[in-house]
Amino acid sequence: MAPFNIVENRKFIQMFKVLEPKFKMPCRGHFSEKVIPEIYNETKQSVKECLKNANCVALTTDSWTSCATQSYVTIMAQVINEKWEGKSFVLQTREVSESHTGVNIAQVLRNSLSEWELTRPHTTIACVTDNASNMDIAVRESGLHPHIKCLAHVVNLASKRGLAVSRVARLLGRVRRITTFFHKSTTATAVLTNKQTQLELPRHKLITDVQTRWNSMYEMLARYLEQQAAVSAALSCPEIRRNAREIDTLDHTDISDVEDIVKLLKPLKTATTVVCDEKEPTVSLIMPLKYMIEQSMSPNENDTQTIANTKSAILLNISDRYTWDCNDMLQECTALNLRFRSLSHLNDEQRESIYARICEKAPALHEHRNQVG
């Protein structure tokens, strides 16, 4: 989209004079004060009508900071309409100039509930957030329930805790310096490309991680392993070696550890990909994926000390992320998903208990549907 002031641009006006000499260019105020507000109000009314007709509503909210260091809170609503179609709406992105305390964010949530008429007398409103403590307070203070933590963020936090293990962090730092060196040197990149061709390796670029995304660290290590032979060959060239004296290359033990780390992190990468690529509601995936991760992090007598420490750090961080107050609901959601209804990650007693609760709730749900229908 172009800014409003494009209608004042001399070349833009000249273009329209050529295309249609009789066309009269509207002023910027026509768009900013009339056209856009009318579109917004019409769209808002349509969204409010859809939300009003939905029996249940769920919210997703997150706070973030722009490149201009302005802080915002975005709120989304998810509903299932009368045609059983899932709908998702961005209700608002509001600047929050005051501190992002739980109390302040709670007020933003309450204002949104009121503005969009989201309150329901007979049902609760679930809310999905990240794992920040201020979000715990905000959701509780605004009366939303249940509070569900974003699984992708849970995996991100657990993975970063594992990657912070001293030996792993040192290896990450060394690989990062290597990838950064090649990114900054056109000569080194040209030599690397030549070595890739000679060794018949894919001509992929090395990846440098982004500190806020754990999966970029995984991808950096995986790509380094793929190109390790070409990287070593390039760094051994005289014209590169004299400019890379501060680069600490990896020996066979280091490479072995990196291979083990990448293998260990693969289930977490898979979980992240599954959740992010899924087009349907993902709440039923939380417990099976969490169980898969916990199983993959179980201690093994063949683990090296580095892997044992990494597993322990990840397992400790992820195990208590979903507390007892929402655990039952998550298991019930899993049971209602045809792909996971066998609940193979639970024992017989737990499975029977979950299905018993579902059978108890089904008549009440049917009665509620008749009342609102």
Protein Blocks (a to p, Z undefined) as FASTA:
>chain_A
ZZfklmmpmklmmmmmmmmmmbccddfklmmmmmmmmmmmmmmmmmmmmmmmpmbdcddd
dddddfkopacdddddddddfkopacdddfbdcddfbccdfklmmmmmmmmmmmnopacf
kbccdddddfbfklmmmmmmnopacddddfklmmmmmmmmmmmpmklmmmmmmmmmmmmm
mmmpmklmmmmmmmmmmnopafddcddddfklmklmmmmmmmmmmmmmmmmmmmmpmklm
mmmmmpccddfklmmmmmmmmmmmmmmmmmmmmmmmpmbdfklmmmmmmmmmmmmmpccf
kbcfklmmmmmmmmmmmmmmpcfklmmmmmmmmmmpmklmnommbcfklmmmmmmmmmmm
mmmmmmmmmmmZZ
